[in-house]
Amino acid sequence: MKYFDSLIGQKHAIELLTEAVNKNRIAPAYLFVGPPGVGKALAAKCFIELLFSTLVKDPRNSATISHRIKLRNHPDLFWVEPTYLHQGKRLSVSEATEAGLKRKSPPQIRLEQIREIGEFLSRPPLEIARAVVVIEQAETMAEGAANGLLKTLEEPGRATIILIAPSLDSLLPTLISRCQRIPFYRLNQDKMKQILKLNGHEDIVSHPEILAMAQGSPGDAIASWEQLKTISEELLKKLKQGPKKLKDALELAKEIDKNLDTEAQLWLVDYLQQSYWRNHKQGTGEHYKLPLQQLEKARGYLLSYVQPKLVWECTLMAICQG
């Protein structure tokens, strides 16, 4: 069985992980590092299936390994995701979305979760010779949680710990120094389109703005596509055409402020920049530099927590008068 068949475009990572298992040189800790949405979590699942298939204590259990890992309920696998804290209860991102919670702060890996990892590793593996812990978005750990994890990394016992993060500078150097790095890279357009088609996202392939925004990350392309579907087509059409009158600019700014949160507005800035740039390249847009410059200023103001409605009023009025 080719365990990494579903992972496309990460040849170097596959070679490193496969060689580690084949030579029985499995590190106590790995850092899967690279841009979001390029297959790091999928690689972790593939690696775990390969690892467990070679370390299974009872061969009769090997047939159930793949199914159990997909469900993340294997007794020797502990998978940790960032959480929100709501009324004293931890909720994953998907759970918070399903509950319709309004989230004012980003999710994080909490100290309590790090302690749970320690409890999990305090007992010997049940079915496999080595337990595995995966920490997604490890960069969301606060300093206390990171220091707690450091103690576990120093003495992991019969276990392998996999940290998943977007970059080296997003983690404490002391954590990085205890992990073997497995690099992941952005994909070229052909491989990205291949992945999107395989996952039933053919519509995204024909949407150049989304592909350009994703910059080689299928995950980012899917996230952008989902964001695009939440915005009115009529609003997007008006924004792409640009306001012709100051009154139109003010009305568009009001609509944006009313219907989109700050995160969606920042996404919209990127989308409109790609749209203006693409129209210019195709020869269908004029004076493209001014809108791009104004949108870049808008991004800076939004990131500085300036009142969004005012930001869009000034931006769209400037584009209109340009």
Buried (B, 14 or more C-beta within 10 A) or exposed (E): EEBBEEBBBBEEBBEBBBEBBEEEEBBBBBBBBBBBBBBBBBBBBBBBBBBBBBBBEEEEBEEEBBEBBEEEEBEBBBBBBBBBEEEEEBBBBEBBEEEEEEBEEEBBBBBEBBBBBBEBBEEEBEBBBBBBBBBBBBBBBEEEBBBBBBEBBEEBEBBBBBBBBBEEEBBBEEBBEBBBBBEBBBBEEEBBBBBBEEEEBEEBBEBEBBBBBBEBBBBBBBBBBEBBEEBEEEBBEBBBEBBEEEEBBBBBBEBBBEEBEEEBBBBBBBBBBBBBBBBBEEEEBEEBEBBBBBBEBBBEBBEEEEEBBEBBBBBBBBBBEE
